[in-house]
Structures are given as structure tokens and as C-alpha cells.
Amino acid sequence: MVFFLSGCVGNPDSSEDLSGVGSYVTFNIYHGESLEEAEATFEIKIKLNHTAAPNHADNLYKHVEAGNYNITQFHRIIDDFMIQGGDFENYDGTGGYAADWYGICNGSIATVEDCPDQTNWNVPDEADNGLKHFSCTMSMAKTAQANSAGSQFFLIPDDIEHHEFLDGEYTVFGEIVSGCEHVTTISEVATDDGDRPVVPVVLYSAVVSN
């Protein structure tokens, strides 16, 4: 089993009630040492499922609204598997926390009064929501511990049929509605022994979109 380290921010106050609906975010990505000298650029649009995974969808939406993912890296890429990003705290897969309070502190149920430090906040698991790890889906990274998700996520490329072994363990909460071929292209970049891209893959802009 491969475990994904959870990956961090402010506490944005969104007045928009998205429960029971979907929302869209767009990731703008470059592969290179800088945007100006990029070997390639990509745009990926994702529909978040606020019905099946309300906490996870809300969490990522608020991270995007707050600008937390801007200028972060896809720090872990494995061909024929997935691309992982979202660690805006340490940029290496060791950081991350929830964008809002969801009742979990360091993986355990708690009150916000007993857990005032946001860097300890997590998102509760919603893995048994009926969504599967098929191609072109978005799922939440976490540690082996239950309820340990924070800000890190992973995207499954379009040349994958189904990562069945992840179902029920990690929470699928989004669908890539355009640009999934770019996820596949990114999944094939050269990486080092730690699965980190030799040439950086940078999420330079994440925005709420229509």
C-alpha cells in the first residue's frame, strides 16, 4: 500500500453555500524552472463534488479561494499511477492542514477551543461515498492515520482504468472535466529516486472558475 502524506493555510470566510451542488476550479501549471522558461504549460479544470464529499470539496474550494495553492509544486509523480501536489507549507509532501475547522484535530475528533492552532486541523474521511478512483478523478492525500487529510491531493491520469486498491481508503471528491490528457503528460515526466520531478512541475495559479 502506498500512503500519501497530507499536505496547509488561512481560514477564508466564503459566503457562498455550495452544499448539494458542484463547483469548479482551474489549475494552471507549468513544467520548467520558471513560467517564462517553461518547457510546457497546462490548464486542468476540475468539478468538485459537494454532495458526495462535502467537507473535502469545501476544503479544497477554500484553499483555492485563499490562494494557498499558487506557486506550489507537484512534489510526487509516479507514471501509471498519479500526480500529487498541494503542500503549500513545506512544498515537499510533509506539510498541510485544513482550510477551515471540520471537527478534527491531529486526526481525532475535538472542539476548536481545544485545538486553536490551525496547523493541527484535518478533514474527516469521506472515503465511503460511492466515488471510485477511476481515470480523471481527484482524491485527497493523507497519512495511514484516519482523518488525517489537510491540503494535499492527487490526480489520476486518463491512461488509468481504476485504482481499485485506493477505494474506501482515500476520498474521491472531484472529476477532471477538461485537461485530463495533461495529467497523463505530467505523470510521464522524468523523476528522481524519490518520485520528485527532475524539472519542477509548478501549480502557479489555482482559481475558482465556471
Secondary structure, DSSP 4 states (H G I P E B T S, - for coil): -PPPPP------------TTSEEEEEEEEEESSSSTT-SEEEEEEEEEETTTSHHHHHHHHHHHHHTTTTTEE--EEETTTEEEE--TTTSSSS----SS--SEETTEE--GGG---GGGEEB-----SS---BTTEEEE---SSTT-B-S-EEE--TT--B-GGGBTTB-EEEEEEE-HHHHHHHHTS-B-TTS-BSS-EEEEEEEEE-
